[in-house]
Amino acid sequence: MKAYQALAFAILMAGPMAGPALGQSGQPTDMITGLGTVRGPAGFEAASKTLTAAGTGMGTLLPEVVAVNDNLYVYLIQQTLIERGLRSDAPTGLLTADTIAQINSLCAQGGIQAVCSAGPLSPAAATAIGKLLEGGAAMTTAAAAPAAEPAAKTKTEVTATPESLSVAALLGGPEADLDGDGTPDRLMRSGDWLYLAKPDGKTVDVGSVAGLSVVGLGDVDGDGLADVVLRRDDSDWLFAISLKSGPVDLGQASDSKPLAIGSFEGNGAAQVLLQRASGWLYALGTGKSISLGDYNGLKLVAVEDHDNDGIDDLLLETASGWRAYRLSTAPETLTPA
C-alpha cells in the first residue's frame, strides 16, 4: 500500500520502535499504556516478547491491546495464525485482505463467526478471539475433525463475510478499472477494511474505512481511472481515493443525500450528484458545485449521457410512473423517455 493511502486512512503505521521501554514496571497496565507508541515489525516483535514474558493471557491481553495499538494487535494475532497453520507469511501488523480471510478462518474453526463479523478490530471480536486463543477448547474440537470439513466451512465463511460494493451494486453501471491494469475491479468491504478483488483471485488493499461510508466509484480527478468516493460519517465531508494519485477533497455535503456519480461539467471528470432536503439537485466535484435544478417529488432512475454530448443526463420518474429525461442540452425541459 502506498504512503499517501496510509496517511489518508491512518491505518498502516511504519517506522522504528518509539516510546518508553516496555515492562520496566512489571505491571500489565503499565505495559499496555506504553504499547500505543510501538511502531514497525521490529517494535512489534520486541513488544510481543515482553508481553509473553509477562504471562498475561490472550483473553485479557487482546481487548486491551486493540484499544491502544491496532497494528500490534494484528501482529499478535498473525503470530498465532502462523502457529496454527493458517498463515505462512511473516507477521507484519498490517490488516490486509489476506489477514482478514485468515482471521475469518480462525473464527470459523472456533465457532465464533457471528462475533467476528463485527470486524477484527472491534472490541467484541478482540475479546472473543482472545478467549478462543487462551482456552483453545473450540480449536481442539475443530482440529480433530476431518480435514475436508473445516476447509469447506472456512471457504463459505470467507466468501460470505465481505460485502460486495461493485459499481453495478452501487450505481447500476459496469464495473470499473481502479488500478490501471485494464481489467474491471470489484470493490469489497470486510468490516472496516476496503480492498479490490481482482478477476484472477488476487486482492489490492485500499485501506481502512472506519467512520466512512462508500458513495460509489467515478473518475473525479480526470486521470482516466475510477476513484473510490467516500463520505465521512461525522462531518458529511466528501472525498475520493485515487489509487494513482491519492486523496482528492470534494467538499462538504451537509443537508444533502448522495444519489449517484456522473459527469456533469463536461471536462471528463466525474462529480457526485446530491439532492438537498428541499429536492434541489446539484453536483459536487473538484472544480465547482454545479446546480441542476429543483426536482422535488421525482425519483432518480438513471444517470447516463442520453443525448451523446459528453455530459450525463438524468432519467427521472414521477409518482405515477411517467419517466422523462433532464437533458444537458435542454436542462429547462423534461423530455419524455
N, C-alpha and C positions, 0 to 999 in steps of 0.2 A: 504494500500500500504506500502511496506517495506521501511526502511530508505535509503538503497542503491539506490532504484529506485528514491526516491525524489532527492538524490544528482545527480544521472545520468541525470535526466531530468530537474532539477531545477524548479519544478512547485509546489510541496507541501511544504508549509512553516509552521513550527510549533514552539511553544515556547511562552514565556511570552511577553507581550506588551513591546516594547522598543522605545526609541527615545523621543523627546520633547513632552510635554503635548499639546493636541490639543485645538484650539480655544482661545488661550491666547490673540492673537492679534485681534480677532473678524473679521478678513478678510478672505473670502473664499480662496483666493490664498495662504495665509499663511497656512491655514489648509490643503489644498491639498498637499503642499510641505512636510508637516510633516507626511502625511499618508504613505509615502514609507517605513517607518521603523516599521509600526504596524504589529504585528505578533500574531497568535493564536486566537481562538474564543473569549476569554475574551477581547483581544485588539480590535478585530473587532467590538464587541458589544459596547465597550466604544466609538469607533470612530463613529459608526452608530448613537449613541445618540447625540454626539456632532454635527454631520452633520445635523441631524434632527432639533436640536435646532437652528442651523444657518439659517434654512429655505431655503437652496439652492435647486432649482428644480432639479428633476432627469434628465431632458433633458440636463442640464448643468453639473450636478454632475458626472454621469456615464462616459461620454467620458474623463473627467479629471482624475477620479479615476483609470480607466483601464490603463492609461498611467504610473501610478506610483506604483500601487499595484494590481496585477491581483486577488489575493485571497480576498482582501477586496471588490473588485468589485463583485466577485462571491457571497460573503457573503450578500451584499446588495440586489442582485437580488434574492437570496434564501429567504430572508426575505419577499420580495414581492410575490414570488411564494407561500409561506405559506399563506399569506393574501388572495390570490386569489384562494386558494383551489387546487393548482397544486402540492403542496409538503406537506408531512406530517412529515418528519424528521426535526430535529432542524438544523439551518444553520451551516455550517462548514467552508465555504470559499474554499472548495476543488471542483475542476471541474471534478466530476466523470461522468461516462456514464449516470447515472440516472439524474444528474443535467442537462446534455446536452439535454436529452429527455424532461425534464420539461421546459427548455428554448425554445426548439422547439415547444412545446405545446403553450407556451405564444405567440411566434411569429406567429404561425398558427392562433390563435384566433384573433390576432391583424392585420392579413393580411400583415405581413412583412417578410414572409418566404424567399423571394429572397435575401433580405439584410442579414438576419441571417445566410444564407447558407455559408457566408464567414467565419463563425466561431464565437462563442460567445465572444471571446476575441478581435475580430477585431474592430478598431475604428468605422467603418461604422455600425456594429451591435450594439455597445455600444450607439452610437448616436440615432439609430432608436429605440432601446429598451427604452432608457431614455425618448425620446419624447412620446413613447407609454404609458409609466407608468405615465408620468406627465400629458398628455392630457386625456387619458382614454376613448376617444370617440370610438375608434375601439373596445375596450374591452367591452364597454357598449352594442354596437351592437351585439357582439358575445354572450354576456351573455343573451340577450333577445331571442336568437334563441332556438329552441327545443333542449333538452339535447343530443339527439342522433346525431344531425348534427355536432356539434363541435367535439364530440368524434370520429366520423368517419374521419374527416379531420385531427385530431391530429394523429391518428394511421397511416394514409397514409404518413403524413409528416415525422414522426419519422422513419418509415421504409425506406423511400426513401433517407433521408439525409445522413446516414452513408455510406461510401464507403467500399464495401466488399473487403478485401485483403486476401482471403483464399489462402492456398497453391495451390489449384487447379487453381485459377485465376492467380497466380504469376508464378508457375513453371510447371503446368500441372501434378502435382502429387497429392497424397492423402492429406487430412487434417492431422494435427499433434496435439499431446498432449503436450501443453506447460507448464501446471501447475502440471502434475504428478498425475492426478486423474483417469487416464485410459480411458478417453473419448476424442475424437477429438475436437479441438477448432477451431473456425473461428475468424480470426483476422479482427477487424473492425476499421475504422477510421472515426471520425466525426470532421471536422475542423482540429485542431491541436492536438486532443486527440486520443490516441490509446487504445483499450481495447479488451478483448476476449468476444465473445458471446458464452455462453455455450448451449448445447443441451436442457437443462431444462429451458432456458429463462433467466437465471441469467447472470451477467456480472462480469468480473475481470479486474480491471484497470491496464494498463501497464504504461501510463504516457503521458506527452506532447511530441509531435514530431515536434514542431515548428522548422523550419530550417533544417529538416531532411527528407530524402527520404527512404521509405521502400524498401529494396532489396529483401528480401524473408525470409524463415524460414529454419533452419537447426541446427543440434546439433554440434555447433562449439567447445564447451568445453568438449564434450565426456561424459556427465553425464547421457545420455540416454533420455534426454528431448530436444525437439526442442527449439531453441532460435530465437529471432527476430533480423535479421541483418539489420542495418541501415547505411546510408551514409550521412555525413554532407554536406549540400549544398555549404557551403562557403570554405571548405578545401578538399573535396573528401576523408575525413578520414572515414574508415570503422570500425564499432564496432558492438557488439551484446549485447542484453539484455537477460540474463537468469533469469527467474522468480524464479529460485532456488538459484543461486549464484551471481547474479548481473551483472554489465557491464563487457564485455570482449573486449579488444582492438585487432583489426586485422591488422591495418596498413593503409597507405595511398594508394589510388588507382588513382593517378594522371595519366592523359593521358590514362585512361582505362575505359571501359564500363562493368559494371557487367552484366553477362548473365544469371547465374543460381547459384545454390548452390548444391554441391555434395561432395562425399568423395573420394579424390584423393591421400591421403597419406598412406592409409592402416592401420591407427591406430584407426579407429572407429569414429573419429571426422570429422566434415564437414568443407569444405573450400568454399570460394567464387570464382567462375570461372569468370575471367575477360579477356577482349581482348583489346590489345593496338591498337592505330590508325593504326599501321603497319600491323595488322592482327594476331600478336603473342598472343597465349593463355597461360594463367598461372593461378594458383590457389593460393589464399592468405588465410592463416589460422593462428591459434595461434602458430603453430610450425615453419613454414617457408614458403617461396614462392616456389611454385612448377612449373617449366617450363614444358609446354605441347607441344609446337611447333608452327610453323607458318601455319595458316590456312586462309590466306587472300583470300577473294573471296568465301569462303564456309559459308553456313548458318548452325547454330546450330539448330538441330531439337529436340534432347532429351539428357538427362543425365541419364544413367542407368547402372547397373552392368550386361552387356550382357554376359560376359564370367564367371560370378559367382566366381570371385576370391576375392571378398570383396572390390574391388576398382572400382569406377564408370568409365564407358566408354562414349565416345562422339559419338552420331549419327549425321553425317554431311550430307549436301546436296549441290550439285553443282548447278550452274545457270540453267543447263539443266534438273534438277530434279533427277539426279542419286544420290543415297544415299549409304553411307558406314560408317562403324564403325572405330573409332580410339580406338583400344582395349588396355587396360593397359598391357596385355600380349604380345602385338605386336605393340608397340607405333610408330614404324617407317613405318608401312604399313596400308593403308586404306583397310579394309575388306568389300566387298560388303554386303549390308544389305539384 
